[in-house]
Amino acid sequence: MPSNWIFWIVFNVFVLAMLALDLGVFHRKKHVVALREAIGWTAVWISLAACFAVLIYFFGHTMVGRSVPTNSQLSLEFVTGYLIELSLSVDNLFIFLLIFRYFSVPREFQHEVLFWGVVGALIMRAVFIAAGVTLLNRFHWIVYIFGGILIYSGIKLLRQRGGRIHPEANPLLKGFRKLFRVTGNYEGSNFFVRRGGLRYATPLALVLILVETTDLLFAVDSIPAVLAVTREPFIVYTSNVFAILGLRSLFFALSGMIEAFHLLHYGLSVILILIGVKMLISEYVQLPTAVALAAVAGVLVISLVLSLVFPRKATPQQ
């Protein structure tokens, strides 16, 4: 058992408490998340992440269970990992928007799907992080594989044109349809219902499967990206969790503007390539975390600003 086990327990209790508060109190009654509410919750999650970075600055050594690197370095690694995860999440939000549109998910049920999507994402990230850190610590050459994955993903994203989803090609969705009958319409916020003694899945269950699948694929890029900045399991995990917890409110805050950031995927591709290169040269050149943070923030801001300065040309109506 790690020497900092108490902090793992306290942090996860905090996460469970916030999730319970979210679903059991603030969203006990299903409703459409308004822009003002979404912006407010986004500000809350960013503020909590900032406060946690301050705590790491003062108590980092105790939290990670060892005396190196310095507390300030650990705090900087947390902020960089959080920013990387959050920036990559924005592109993921666009996929969520496409999924909701494809299945015509009522707005009052979208939060329910994203909530359980977040729960699944937290579990998958914990597994991915544990596996990634273990592999990197035991087999140094894995760093080159991770670096190659990031560069490949960055190039693939750079060549991406438009956004489409193909639910009919999803193998998990195909298998799910073979196991369960699916109702033709939504049954409130239920994922399953009983009819005539038989259990039926609702279209909302199909949407949740697609959301979870999307996040699983997204984790293949995001986890190695954060591991390029730090290999402290507690820092990698907490930075990921804070970004994921703020994902729902960020989606509702940006849902009306996501498509306006049409150049964002170019910026994200550059970020993935830069981080991949950082991993590949890590044995020969040690780039300071501050430089990585400045590069990620700079590329992100530039891509967002250029998207607004040079808006996408409207497609002529046929």
Secondary structure as the mmCIF struct_conf table of DSSP 4:
data_model
#
loop_
_struct_conf.conf_type_id
_struct_conf.id
_struct_conf.beg_label_comp_id
_struct_conf.beg_label_asym_id
_struct_conf.beg_label_seq_id
_struct_conf.end_label_comp_id
_struct_conf.end_label_asym_id
_struct_conf.end_label_seq_id
TURN_TY1_P TURN_TY1_P1 SER A 3 ASN A 4
HELX_RH_AL_P HELX_RH_AL_P1 TRP A 5 LEU A 21
HELX_RH_PI_P HELX_RH_PI_P1 ASP A 22 PHE A 26
TURN_TY1_P TURN_TY1_P2 HIS A 27 HIS A 27
BEND BEND1 ARG A 28 LYS A 29
HELX_RH_AL_P HELX_RH_AL_P2 LEU A 35 VAL A 64
TURN_TY1_P TURN_TY1_P3 GLY A 65 GLY A 65
BEND BEND2 ARG A 66 SER A 67
BEND BEND3 PRO A 69 PRO A 69
HELX_RH_AL_P HELX_RH_AL_P3 ASN A 71 TYR A 102
TURN_TY1_P TURN_TY1_P4 PHE A 103 SER A 104
HELX_RH_AL_P HELX_RH_AL_P4 ARG A 107 ARG A 138
TURN_TY1_P TURN_TY1_P5 HIS A 140 TRP A 141
HELX_RH_AL_P HELX_RH_AL_P5 ILE A 142 LEU A 158
TURN_TY1_P TURN_TY1_P6 ARG A 159 ARG A 159
BEND BEND4 GLY A 162 GLY A 162
HELX_RH_3T_P HELX_RH_3T_P1 PRO A 167 ALA A 169
HELX_RH_AL_P HELX_RH_AL_P6 PRO A 171 LEU A 179
BEND BEND5 PHE A 180 PHE A 180
STRN STRN1 ARG A 181 VAL A 182
BEND BEND6 GLY A 184 ASN A 185
TURN_TY1_P TURN_TY1_P7 GLY A 188 SER A 189
BEND BEND7 PHE A 191 PHE A 191
STRN STRN2 PHE A 192 ARG A 195
TURN_TY1_P TURN_TY1_P8 GLY A 196 GLY A 197
STRN STRN3 LEU A 198 ALA A 201
HELX_RH_AL_P HELX_RH_AL_P7 PRO A 203 LEU A 227
TURN_TY1_P TURN_TY1_P9 ALA A 228 VAL A 229
HELX_RH_AL_P HELX_RH_AL_P8 PRO A 233 LEU A 245
TURN_TY1_P TURN_TY1_P10 GLY A 246 GLY A 246
HELX_RH_AL_P HELX_RH_AL_P9 LEU A 247 LEU A 254
TURN_TY1_P TURN_TY1_P11 SER A 255 MET A 257
HELX_RH_3T_P HELX_RH_3T_P2 ILE A 258 ALA A 260
TURN_TY1_P TURN_TY1_P12 HIS A 262 LEU A 263
HELX_RH_AL_P HELX_RH_AL_P10 LEU A 264 LEU A 280
TURN_TY1_P TURN_TY1_P13 ILE A 281 TYR A 284
HELX_RH_AL_P HELX_RH_AL_P11 THR A 289 VAL A 309
BEND BEND8 PHE A 310 PHE A 310
HELX_LH_PP_P HELX_LH_PP_P1 PRO A 311 GLN A 317
#
